[in-house]
Amino acid sequence: MTKYKPSYQISPIKDAEFPDRIGKIHASLEKVKVTGSISSFDGISLQYYYYPCENPTATVVIVHGFTEFALKYEEIIFYFLENGYNCFIYDQRSHGYSGSGVSDRRYNHVDDFRDYSKDLNILMENVVKKVFPDREIMIYSHSMGGAVCLLYFHDFKPDFINKAVFSSPMVIPRMAKNLPFWIVEASIGKSVRKDGWNAPFPHTSHFNPNASFQTSHDCSHTRFDHNLALRIADEHFRNSGSTNRWLSECLRLRKYIPKEEFLSEISQNILILKAGRDTVIYTDVYKTLEKYLPHCTVSDYPESRHSIYNSDDETLIRYWNEVFHFIKS
């Protein structure tokens, strides 16, 4: 097995350098990447990728967000490898090259949001712990990935994981035009009666190859352009909307995750990185997480949009310094 040789001298890539650097990073990662798949509890195929490095300090498992995919995280994988961490990432169900519960891959679907956490548990027990035995395992997650990890920590009590970074974790999503939840739930009910749970939500979004940076979740134009190009180039990365069931399950999270009885059972040390200009999720709920999670710190990035890891140069220096200080401490 070819292993990545870390330099331990990495600093975040500057915005102006990103277009040139990311191609070289991709080439270097391809040399060590191992690809595999595993069937989850219900037969859905989960595609995963891991990147071993020489003399690793620990293993970092990346749990991506809604409508994302593993390839989008190559820059982040590079940072972890360069700092001496094995890296593992997978495409969540209905994302990337993993299987889906519906035939139309444009729409994300899940029968129960806990299916995501069951997937993560299967990958941890049957792949990660066997590929990287006797290594400390940590979590890095973004957006929807944060909700998945909270469910996983609560339901499966993985005592082999001590630290987790949640970048803009999703607990309570924002609806388009900030519509009240009861209106959205009424619309879901109407659509279910007409077309069923697996049908696309009537007002769901669709992939736009001409998406605008100005209305995006990013503060780095070069990273936005790169990720949009990945989606245009591969139809597996173009999922954008959701089924009635997915949206219903997503809205249901707010009714049980931000509760003391749920959060108090989670033992992991958690760092929450909060975007001050987040238009995707409600961030006030982080106060509740910080209050009731036994070991939780919230760090504010007031000028950042939802995807803090795709920010300006100054923000990224602070962001990655904070991430690595947390996981190394």
Number of C-alpha atoms within 10 A of each C-alpha: 8 12 17 23 16 19 10 12 8 13 13 18 17 17 18 12 10 17 15 9 14 17 11 11 15 14 10 13 19 12 13 17 17 15 12 11 16 17 15 19 12 10 10 16 20 25 22 21 16 24 25 23 23 14 13 20 15 19 27 27 22 23 27 25 24 18 21 24 24 23 18 17 16 16 20 16 24 22 21 23 26 19 19 22 28 26 28 27 24 27 25 28 22 29 29 25 20 20 20 20 17 16 11 15 21 23 28 25 28 24 16 14 21 18 18 21 23 19 23 23 21 16 23 17 11 12 18 23 16 11 13 18 11 11 17 17 24 21 22 23 23 27 23 25 27 25 26 26 24 21 24 21 20 18 16 12 14 16 10 13 15 15 21 26 24 25 27 29 28 26 28 23 21 18 15 13 7 10 10 11 13 9 10 18 16 11 15 23 18 15 18 18 9 10 14 16 21 21 19 26 26 15 12 14 15 13 17 12 11 8 12 12 16 9 9 15 19 20 23 22 17 19 22 18 14 15 16 21 12 15 21 16 11 10 13 17 25 24 23 18 23 27 26 30 24 23 23 21 16 19 19 16 18 15 10 12 19 19 14 14 12 16 22 15 15 23 19 22 18 25 22 23 22 24 22 16 15 20 19 19 19 16 21 10 15 22 12 15 23 17 15 19 22 16 16 19 17 15 13 11 18 11 14 21 24 25 21 26 22 21 25 19 16 10 18 19 15 12 20 17 13 15 18 14 10 15 19 10 5
